[in-house]
Amino acid sequence: MSLFRLDASIFPASSASRALGDIVESEWLARHRDDEIVRRDLSTHPVAADAWPAAVTAKHTPEGSRTDAQRAAVAEAGAIADQLTDADALLFAVPLYNFGVSQHFKAWFDLAYTDPRIDPQGTALRGKPAVLVTVLGGNYGEGTPKEGWDHSTGWLRRVLEDVWGLDLTVVQRQFTLVGVNPALDQFADIAADLKTAAEAQAHVAGRALAEAVAERAAA
């Protein structure tokens, strides 16, 4: 069995999304200790911003007339698709940045989307078990002053669950900037409870991911 893990935090040493991803991974390893984990860290190995347009235009350019940039983009899209389709399970750790989707994840997704195996007509990812770990610096829940300001989680669910057809579980932690931003110190107790709840959800999601893969293999 193999797990593909993608991290999108720009602060790997102090990343809350990475910490939750580590919990999911630990549960995976408890059942699949000797199995492969393939990793892509977008903080150290990002997709270039011009890769997506190069891959898109390459589709409309005869192979012999493609530029070096177009050929490189198509090759990288293929490599991403290989990682996604070869893995038995997927783990995405993606934080909210500036009220929206991480640009590193968006660039990666857009490039992957150009490969015919995982575009809307492709079926290679449909039904594959996956966990999305996402964290938010503030609290954007119902009834909060910034309710509706999270423009990341809904989009992530849409593209991973509805477009790619993954069997997706979402683990979310809010208020990760409490303890970092002094203006949020008054919410320390709430933030601690949210952290504990998210960690518990990550353990459950990791166990379920490992079990789902084992069940698929046995079927």
Solvent accessible surface area in square Angstrom, and as a share of the most:
residue,aa,sasa,rsa
1,M,84,0.37
2,S,15,0.10
3,L,0,0.00
4,F,0,0.00
5,R,5,0.02
6,L,0,0.00
7,D,8,0.04
8,A,0,0.00
9,S,5,0.03
10,I,78,0.40
11,F,124,0.52
12,P,54,0.34
13,A,111,0.86
14,S,94,0.61
15,S,14,0.09
16,A,23,0.18
17,S,1,0.01
18,R,53,0.19
19,A,54,0.42
20,L,3,0.02
21,G,0,0.00
22,D,70,0.36
23,I,31,0.16
24,V,0,0.00
25,E,17,0.08
26,S,54,0.35
27,E,26,0.12
28,W,0,0.00
29,L,47,0.23
30,A,69,0.53
31,R,134,0.49
32,H,14,0.06
33,R,168,0.61
34,D,142,0.74
35,D,46,0.24
36,E,107,0.48
37,I,33,0.17
38,V,42,0.24
39,R,135,0.49
40,R,13,0.05
41,D,33,0.17
42,L,0,0.00
43,S,35,0.22
44,T,107,0.62
45,H,102,0.46
46,P,65,0.41
47,V,9,0.05
48,A,57,0.45
49,A,96,0.75
50,D,94,0.49
51,A,9,0.07
52,W,116,0.41
53,P,59,0.37
54,A,15,0.12
55,A,2,0.02
56,V,50,0.29
57,T,67,0.39
58,A,0,0.00
59,K,113,0.48
60,H,153,0.68
61,T,33,0.19
62,P,97,0.61
63,E,127,0.57
64,G,81,0.78
65,S,74,0.48
66,R,52,0.19
67,T,76,0.44
68,D,108,0.56
69,A,61,0.47
70,Q,20,0.09
71,R,107,0.39
72,A,62,0.48
73,A,5,0.04
74,V,57,0.33
75,A,67,0.52
76,E,49,0.22
77,A,4,0.03
78,G,17,0.16
79,A,53,0.41
80,I,1,0.00
81,A,0,0.00
82,D,63,0.32
83,Q,54,0.24
84,L,0,0.00
85,T,35,0.20
86,D,108,0.56
87,A,5,0.04
88,D,47,0.24
89,A,0,0.00
90,L,0,0.00
91,L,0,0.00
92,F,0,0.00
93,A,0,0.00
94,V,0,0.00
95,P,8,0.05
96,L,17,0.08
97,Y,56,0.21
98,N,143,0.74
99,F,76,0.32
100,G,17,0.17
101,V,35,0.20
102,S,0,0.00
103,Q,137,0.61
104,H,41,0.18
105,F,0,0.00
106,K,77,0.33
107,A,21,0.16
108,W,0,0.00
109,F,8,0.03
110,D,22,0.11
111,L,0,0.00
112,A,0,0.00
113,Y,69,0.26
114,T,12,0.07
115,D,13,0.07
116,P,97,0.61
117,R,92,0.34
118,I,4,0.02
119,D,27,0.14
120,P,68,0.43
121,Q,150,0.67
122,G,14,0.14
123,T,99,0.58
124,A,48,0.37
125,L,4,0.02
126,R,118,0.43
127,G,31,0.30
128,K,14,0.06
129,P,5,0.03
130,A,2,0.02
131,V,2,0.01
132,L,0,0.00
133,V,0,0.00
134,T,0,0.00
135,V,8,0.05
136,L,2,0.01
137,G,14,0.14
138,G,15,0.14
139,N,35,0.18
140,Y,26,0.10
141,G,23,0.22
142,E,164,0.74
143,G,69,0.67
144,T,33,0.19
145,P,141,0.89
146,K,80,0.34
147,E,92,0.41
148,G,52,0.50
149,W,109,0.38
150,D,34,0.18
151,H,120,0.54
152,S,0,0.00
153,T,18,0.10
154,G,50,0.48
155,W,69,0.24
156,L,0,0.00
157,R,94,0.34
158,R,149,0.54
159,V,10,0.06
160,L,0,0.00
161,E,57,0.25
162,D,76,0.39
163,V,38,0.22
164,W,6,0.02
165,G,11,0.11
166,L,6,0.03
167,D,88,0.45
168,L,17,0.08
169,T,61,0.36
170,V,36,0.21
171,V,1,0.01
172,Q,56,0.25
173,R,33,0.12
174,Q,30,0.13
175,F,14,0.06
176,T,24,0.14
177,L,81,0.40
178,V,23,0.13
179,G,68,0.66
180,V,108,0.62
181,N,60,0.31
182,P,105,0.66
183,A,73,0.56
184,L,33,0.16
185,D,83,0.43
186,Q,146,0.65
187,F,62,0.26
188,A,52,0.40
189,D,115,0.59
190,I,88,0.45
191,A,8,0.06
192,A,55,0.43
193,D,100,0.52
194,L,55,0.28
195,K,82,0.35
196,T,91,0.53
197,A,45,0.35
198,A,1,0.01
199,E,52,0.23
200,A,55,0.42
201,Q,88,0.39
202,A,0,0.00
203,H,71,0.32
204,V,87,0.50
205,A,4,0.03
206,G,0,0.00
207,R,108,0.39
208,A,49,0.38
209,L,6,0.03
210,A,1,0.01
211,E,76,0.34
212,A,29,0.23
213,V,3,0.02
214,A,23,0.18
215,E,116,0.52
216,R,124,0.45
217,A,62,0.48
218,A,90,0.70
219,A,122,0.94
